[in-house]
């Protein structure tokens, strides 16, 4: 194996990084100076982070934002105004007002950062409206929804991309570049994983997004309003792509290789209940919830 030059390594890594974006290849590689016209469906904490990154670019414009939370829309508008950009139109009269936004003819693509159960239907609606769809994890919640995305793409030809951020971390892309340079030889076994203590995300005091209490649902704030219910209704690996995504890229899954089978196991749920008892006491109503 020839020695990999640092200059070539960095150049190749930069090319891989370009694949992380939502935009057309001719725009990515400098062959087109058109402005990408973006809309945002979901302007909560996750959507605001995507918005912050978009506001750093000179090749996009933001024409519309959508959220049913007036405070989230207000924060997004302030971010855009503070960046010196024109104020976009707002949508959020109902949970389905995103359909009205998708009727616009001044949007090339939308970024979807909403609660999980809305991801597939919003991405499908965007593709049917001719808008490129960048959708946060998880892109689908059931096998049927996975096929909805595939079938809609095949019917419309409009791209959809799961915005699996871990795949595009600098260290992960560096390893991918090394794999493609054959620095490890033939890869026959991989181990991957994802560890994230989410207790202060799933529970808070209803005033701040992280920690400070053990409330969720209507009394919670931000993700605790909806995300925690997934731990009540099921016990599973909700978005395995954080761990499996990079490993899949290393061995060309769906690029000539494929998974033959998939298994998932889980322990009993104890940590969330113990957290509530520890922080809120055994007498707190949420201590009676069966996770």
PyMOL commands that set and color helices and strands:
alter all, ss='L'
color gray80, all
select helices_A, chain A and resi 6-18+25-28+45-54+70-82+98-102+116-128+143-156+165-168+170-180+199-202+217-219+222-225+229-233+241-250+271-280+285-288
alter helices_A, ss='H'
color red, helices_A
select strands_A, chain A and resi 36-41+60-66+89-91+109-112+132-135+160-162
alter strands_A, ss='S'
color yellow, strands_A
deselect
rebuild
show_as cartoon
